[in-house]
Amino acid sequence: TAQLLPAQAEALAEHRRVWGLEAKGAWAPAQLADSTEEERRMVEAMRERLVSGGSLTCPEDEAYCTDLQLLRYLRARDHHMDKALHMYLHSLQWRRGARPWALSNPATAANKLSSDARIVGWDLQGRVVVYSSFAKSADRTPEHINIVFLMEKANLCVNAGSPGSVVWVNHFGGRHKSGFGWRDCSPAFAWTAIDIFSNHYPECLATMIIVDPPSVFFGLWKVVHPLLPEKTARKGDFIHSSDEEQNAVKFGAVFGPQLAAYLLQLIKADAKMIIVDPPSVFFGLWKVVHPLLPEKTARKGDFIHSSDEEQNAVKFGAVFGPQLAAYLLQLIKADAK
């Protein structure tokens, strides 16, 4: 995966010593069922060219020069050594300026709801799983910051024997007020994300599962899709939260029962708008709007009061499970004060 910097390695060694922990096995190309002897020779040859050419000029460059990273760049350029080397050197130059290993998200420091994207576990193949939600992003953070931040963390979470890639579940929020909308439809936003994945994190994204994409998204998709490489275009997988049985089967096969259940809980929570403590003035608007809504949409509103703590605990426990329910009820209690 990615190597730790000397100070990080020293701190980790001390932590393991104090708690009696054993280091996990290191990732190696030979652990991949689809890797070949020729690929492993090319990885070593590429590393030799980088070292002998003096391309690794700082500890951060050396930390990025791992078997996993070199194999990704070789595969991204169809095992053409010169092209892979050129691409890798371009990424090194970008990393020296962007310093992604030290990146933080300034918006979340001021507002924890400015972004909702996190690593939630591993699928049955050992791939890192990321979940993100537009519906929970009250204020938009520049998405490239989230992508870079998460891909750096994902690199550190790759276990021995893993394919070394990421499955990203991205809830677009359907018709949720904070869901994917016109403000997110700039082609520049899409190309920035594609540039980051294609040029600086090649072969990292295995699949992007897009949940509840609104109709406005497909306008952007029609512009971007024809321009994507065929391999990249195939990585998009669209699902709807209302297809619960179908999603349960698909997610169970990909993520296993425990992680699938957790992800489906998150999707269900983000697909449903629970309105907490609506003021009386809201119901005047609701009386006007409600008769005009499609029946399926009108049923998605659920009104509760934060003061009904016992009733909310039962309802939230049944919908979200004990752990997520407790967290949501804590947020509601804090926001109601």
Buried (B, 14 or more C-beta within 10 A) or exposed (E): BBBBBEEEEEEEEEEEEEEEEEEEEEBBBEBBEEBEEEBBEBBEBBBEBBEEEEBBEEEBBBBBBBBBBBBBBBBBBEBEBEBBBEBBBEBBEBBEEBEBBEEEBEBBEEEEEBBBBEBBBBBEEBBBBBBBBBBBBBEBBBBBBBBBBBBBBBBBBBBEBBBBBBBBBBBBBBBBEBBBBEEBBEEEBBEBBBEBBBEBBBBBBBBBBBBBBBEBBEEBBEEBEEEBEEEBEEBBBBBBBEEEEEBBEBBBEBBBEEBBBBBBBBBBBBBBBBEBEBEEEEEEEBEEEEEEBEEEEEEBBEEBEBEEEEEBBEBBBEBBBEEBBEEBBEEBEEEEE
